[in-house]
Amino acid sequence: MEINGLAIKQHREKLGLTQKELADLIGASRETIINYEKGRPIPKSKSEILHKVLASTPQVNEVPTVYNEVQPLQEDFTNKNGNKFIELPNGQYYMLMPLAEFKIQAGFLSSYQDTDFLMDLGQHGILVDKPLQGRYVAFRVNGDSMDDGSNEAITRDSIVSTRELQRHHWLDKLRYRDFPYWVIYTTQSKMPLLKEIVEHNTEEGYITCHSLNDSPEYADFKLHLNDIQALFYVIDVNRSVSKKIHY
C-alpha cells in the first residue's frame, strides 16, 4: 500500500474511521491527518504506523501467552500501566505503549511506575488480536550489538516492543526459545541491554546473553539474576528504515 494523501483518506474511510479516530491511533492530532490527506509530507515514523493501521489485511502480531494474564475487554481501555487498546473495525486492536527514547532510558526504572510520567512519553503502537494485561513498553535501540547485517538484525534506531516479566517469574525457566530477545536492566549499568538469552541456569541462577553481532567486543557473557533489576521480553521489532520492512 502506497502512503499518500489519497490513499490515507480512502483506507481511513474503508475502515470507518474519522480523522480524529485515526489521529488517536497513531498518536497525532486531527489537524495532522488533515494535512497528510492534503498531501503534506509524512515522517517515516508515522508512515510506518499508518501502514499498519490502514492496511486492508494487516499483519497481526500474535503475542504468545506465557503467564496467563490475557483478559478480553469489551471496549477501548487504558490500563494503569499506560497501555491503551483501541478496537479497530475489523475486530483487531491497536495497542499503544510508552516509548522510552535514548534520553530517558537511564532513569526509566525510577519513574516507570508513575502513570503521569508514562503518559508524558511518546507512544508506539502495534496490532494485536485482543487486549492484554501486563506492562508493555517500547524501547529505541541504541547500539550495534544486535546488528549482524542480516534481515533478522535489530539495528540502531529500531524500536522493540516489550512486556515486563515480573520478578517472581524469574525462578522458573525463562521461555527464551519463544521470546529470544530481551531488554535487560542491570545493577552495573544505568542503560539497558538488548540481548538474546540463550541459556537460563535455574540451579545457579544466571542467564547467558548473546549478541547477534559476532565482533569480539560482543562475546557471550553470563549474568546472575541478582545483578538484574528488570527484564522485558521482546514481542515485536520495528526495524529502522535502513532495513526493508515487510507488512
DRENVO-941052 format. One record per residue (C-alpha): residue number from 0; residue in three letters; x, y, z. Coordinates in steps of 0.1 Angstrom, whole numbers. Layout:
BEGIN
{NUM; 'ala'; {X; Y; Z}};
...
This chain:
BEGIN
{0; 'met'; {0; 0; 0}};
{1; 'glu'; {14; 34; -10}};
{2; 'ile'; {11; 60; 17}};
{3; 'asn'; {-1; 93; 2}};
{4; 'gly'; {-29; 117; 9}};
{5; 'leu'; {-55; 100; -13}};
{6; 'ala'; {-46; 65; 0}};
{7; 'ile'; {-49; 76; 36}};
{8; 'lys'; {-83; 91; 30}};
{9; 'gln'; {-96; 60; 10}};
{10; 'his'; {-83; 35; 35}};
{11; 'arg'; {-95; 55; 65}};
{12; 'glu'; {-130; 57; 51}};
{13; 'lys'; {-129; 20; 42}};
{14; 'leu'; {-122; 12; 79}};
{15; 'gly'; {-149; 36; 90}};
{16; 'leu'; {-125; 58; 109}};
{17; 'thr'; {-129; 96; 114}};
{18; 'gln'; {-99; 118; 110}};
{19; 'lys'; {-99; 123; 148}};
{20; 'glu'; {-100; 85; 154}};
{21; 'leu'; {-72; 78; 130}};
{22; 'ala'; {-52; 106; 147}};
{23; 'asp'; {-57; 90; 181}};
{24; 'leu'; {-45; 56; 167}};
{25; 'ile'; {-12; 70; 155}};
{26; 'gly'; {-6; 95; 184}};
{27; 'ala'; {-12; 126; 164}};
{28; 'ser'; {-37; 154; 161}};
{29; 'arg'; {-67; 157; 138}};
{30; 'glu'; {-50; 186; 121}};
{31; 'thr'; {-20; 163; 113}};
{32; 'ile'; {-43; 138; 95}};
{33; 'ile'; {-60; 167; 76}};
{34; 'asn'; {-25; 179; 64}};
{35; 'tyr'; {-15; 143; 54}};
{36; 'glu'; {-46; 139; 34}};
{37; 'lys'; {-39; 172; 17}};
{38; 'gly'; {-6; 159; 6}};
{39; 'arg'; {18; 173; 32}};
{40; 'pro'; {50; 153; 39}};
{41; 'ile'; {46; 123; 62}};
{42; 'pro'; {75; 114; 86}};
{43; 'lys'; {89; 79; 83}};
{44; 'ser'; {79; 71; 119}};
{45; 'lys'; {42; 80; 112}};
{46; 'ser'; {43; 64; 77}};
{47; 'glu'; {52; 30; 93}};
{48; 'ile'; {23; 33; 118}};
{49; 'leu'; {-1; 43; 91}};
{50; 'his'; {9; 13; 70}};
{51; 'lys'; {0; -10; 99}};
{52; 'val'; {-33; 7; 108}};
{53; 'leu'; {-46; 13; 73}};
{54; 'ala'; {-35; -19; 55}};
{55; 'ser'; {-66; -38; 43}};
{56; 'thr'; {-52; -71; 55}};
{57; 'pro'; {-28; -61; 83}};
{58; 'gln'; {-2; -85; 98}};
{59; 'val'; {-13; -92; 134}};
{60; 'asn'; {14; -96; 160}};
{61; 'glu'; {3; -127; 178}};
{62; 'val'; {16; -123; 213}};
{63; 'pro'; {21; -158; 229}};
{64; 'thr'; {6; -161; 264}};
{65; 'val'; {34; -170; 288}};
{66; 'tyr'; {19; -162; 322}};
{67; 'asn'; {-19; -164; 316}};
{68; 'glu'; {-26; -128; 321}};
{69; 'val'; {-48; -123; 290}};
{70; 'gln'; {-81; -107; 298}};
{71; 'pro'; {-105; -99; 270}};
{72; 'leu'; {-120; -64; 272}};
{73; 'gln'; {-152; -51; 255}};
{74; 'glu'; {-142; -15; 247}};
{75; 'asp'; {-113; 8; 243}};
{76; 'phe'; {-93; 6; 275}};
{77; 'thr'; {-63; 23; 291}};
{78; 'asn'; {-47; 3; 320}};
{79; 'lys'; {-28; 17; 349}};
{80; 'asn'; {5; 10; 331}};
{81; 'gly'; {-3; 35; 303}};
{82; 'asn'; {-12; 9; 277}};
{83; 'lys'; {-42; 18; 256}};
{84; 'phe'; {-61; -7; 234}};
{85; 'ile'; {-83; 7; 206}};
{86; 'glu'; {-106; -16; 188}};
{87; 'leu'; {-105; -14; 150}};
{88; 'pro'; {-135; -20; 127}};
{89; 'asn'; {-120; -54; 117}};
{90; 'gly'; {-121; -67; 153}};
{91; 'gln'; {-84; -63; 159}};
{92; 'tyr'; {-68; -39; 184}};
{93; 'tyr'; {-42; -12; 182}};
{94; 'met'; {-21; -13; 213}};
{95; 'leu'; {-3; 19; 223}};
{96; 'met'; {26; 18; 248}};
{97; 'pro'; {51; 44; 262}};
{98; 'leu'; {82; 48; 241}};
{99; 'ala'; {115; 51; 260}};
{100; 'glu'; {138; 72; 239}};
{101; 'phe'; {176; 73; 245}};
{102; 'lys'; {175; 104; 267}};
{103; 'ile'; {152; 88; 293}};
{104; 'gln'; {163; 52; 293}};
{105; 'ala'; {190; 57; 320}};
{106; 'gly'; {164; 69; 346}};
{107; 'phe'; {135; 50; 333}};
{108; 'leu'; {132; 24; 361}};
{109; 'ser'; {129; 51; 388}};
{110; 'ser'; {98; 66; 372}};
{111; 'tyr'; {81; 40; 350}};
{112; 'gln'; {55; 31; 376}};
{113; 'asp'; {43; 67; 376}};
{114; 'thr'; {13; 70; 354}};
{115; 'asp'; {18; 107; 348}};
{116; 'phe'; {54; 101; 337}};
{117; 'leu'; {43; 73; 313}};
{118; 'met'; {16; 95; 297}};
{119; 'asp'; {41; 123; 290}};
{120; 'leu'; {62; 100; 269}};
{121; 'gly'; {59; 94; 232}};
{122; 'gln'; {38; 65; 221}};
{123; 'his'; {45; 34; 199}};
{124; 'gly'; {18; 11; 186}};
{125; 'ile'; {14; -24; 173}};
{126; 'leu'; {-15; -45; 162}};
{127; 'val'; {-27; -74; 184}};
{128; 'asp'; {-57; -97; 182}};
{129; 'lys'; {-71; -89; 217}};
{130; 'pro'; {-64; -66; 247}};
{131; 'leu'; {-37; -79; 270}};
{132; 'gln'; {-29; -73; 307}};
{133; 'gly'; {6; -65; 318}};
{134; 'arg'; {32; -37; 314}};
{135; 'tyr'; {42; -30; 278}};
{136; 'val'; {70; -6; 270}};
{137; 'ala'; {88; 2; 237}};
{138; 'phe'; {125; 10; 237}};
{139; 'arg'; {145; 28; 210}};
{140; 'val'; {176; 7; 202}};
{141; 'asn'; {209; 24; 209}};
{142; 'gly'; {239; 4; 197}};
{143; 'asp'; {251; -22; 172}};
{144; 'ser'; {255; -54; 193}};
{145; 'met'; {224; -69; 177}};
{146; 'asp'; {232; -59; 141}};
{147; 'asp'; {248; -87; 121}};
{148; 'gly'; {239; -73; 88}};
{149; 'ser'; {211; -99; 82}};
{150; 'asn'; {174; -95; 77}};
{151; 'glu'; {170; -105; 114}};
{152; 'ala'; {193; -78; 126}};
{153; 'ile'; {180; -53; 152}};
{154; 'thr'; {196; -22; 140}};
{155; 'arg'; {203; 11; 158}};
{156; 'asp'; {172; 33; 160}};
{157; 'ser'; {149; 3; 156}};
{158; 'ile'; {120; 1; 182}};
{159; 'val'; {114; -30; 202}};
{160; 'ser'; {80; -35; 218}};
{161; 'thr'; {84; -54; 251}};
{162; 'arg'; {64; -68; 280}};
{163; 'glu'; {79; -68; 315}};
{164; 'leu'; {84; -101; 332}};
{165; 'gln'; {77; -98; 369}};
{166; 'arg'; {105; -108; 393}};
{167; 'his'; {86; -137; 408}};
{168; 'his'; {87; -155; 374}};
{169; 'trp'; {125; -154; 372}};
{170; 'leu'; {129; -185; 393}};
{171; 'asp'; {110; -205; 367}};
{172; 'lys'; {127; -215; 334}};
{173; 'leu'; {125; -185; 311}};
{174; 'arg'; {109; -193; 279}};
{175; 'tyr'; {137; -178; 259}};
{176; 'arg'; {131; -201; 229}};
{177; 'asp'; {96; -185; 224}};
{178; 'phe'; {110; -150; 233}};
{179; 'pro'; {147; -149; 224}};
{180; 'tyr'; {153; -112; 227}};
{181; 'trp'; {152; -93; 259}};
{182; 'val'; {158; -58; 272}};
{183; 'ile'; {177; -61; 305}};
{184; 'tyr'; {184; -36; 332}};
{185; 'thr'; {214; -45; 354}};
{186; 'thr'; {228; -31; 386}};
{187; 'gln'; {261; -24; 368}};
{188; 'ser'; {247; -1; 341}};
{189; 'lys'; {221; 26; 340}};
{190; 'met'; {214; 20; 303}};
{191; 'pro'; {195; -12; 293}};
{192; 'leu'; {210; -41; 273}};
{193; 'leu'; {193; -56; 243}};
{194; 'lys'; {204; -93; 241}};
{195; 'glu'; {194; -127; 231}};
{196; 'ile'; {191; -151; 260}};
{197; 'val'; {205; -185; 250}};
{198; 'glu'; {206; -202; 284}};
{199; 'his'; {189; -199; 318}};
{200; 'asn'; {205; -220; 346}};
{201; 'thr'; {179; -221; 373}};
{202; 'glu'; {201; -240; 398}};
{203; 'glu'; {229; -215; 397}};
{204; 'gly'; {207; -185; 390}};
{205; 'tyr'; {222; -170; 359}};
{206; 'ile'; {214; -163; 322}};
{207; 'thr'; {238; -164; 293}};
{208; 'cys'; {235; -133; 270}};
{209; 'his'; {243; -134; 233}};
{210; 'ser'; {247; -107; 207}};
{211; 'leu'; {239; -112; 170}};
{212; 'asn'; {270; -91; 161}};
{213; 'asp'; {300; -115; 162}};
{214; 'ser'; {326; -88; 168}};
{215; 'pro'; {349; -98; 197}};
{216; 'glu'; {337; -70; 220}};
{217; 'tyr'; {302; -86; 219}};
{218; 'ala'; {312; -120; 232}};
{219; 'asp'; {286; -141; 252}};
{220; 'phe'; {286; -135; 289}};
{221; 'lys'; {268; -148; 320}};
{222; 'leu'; {246; -125; 341}};
{223; 'his'; {235; -135; 376}};
{224; 'leu'; {198; -128; 383}};
{225; 'asn'; {208; -110; 415}};
{226; 'asp'; {225; -84; 392}};
{227; 'ile'; {194; -78; 372}};
{228; 'gln'; {169; -50; 380}};
{229; 'ala'; {143; -56; 354}};
{230; 'leu'; {136; -80; 325}};
{231; 'phe'; {114; -71; 294}};
{232; 'tyr'; {109; -97; 267}};
{233; 'val'; {106; -85; 231}};
{234; 'ile'; {73; -92; 214}};
{235; 'asp'; {77; -71; 182}};
{236; 'val'; {106; -54; 163}};
{237; 'asn'; {100; -23; 142}};
{238; 'arg'; {133; -21; 123}};
{239; 'ser'; {148; 12; 114}};
{240; 'val'; {142; 24; 78}};
{241; 'ser'; {177; 13; 67}};
{242; 'lys'; {162; -22; 67}};
{243; 'lys'; {134; -34; 44}};
{244; 'ile'; {101; -36; 63}};
{245; 'his'; {75; -62; 53}};
{246; 'tyr'; {38; -57; 61}};
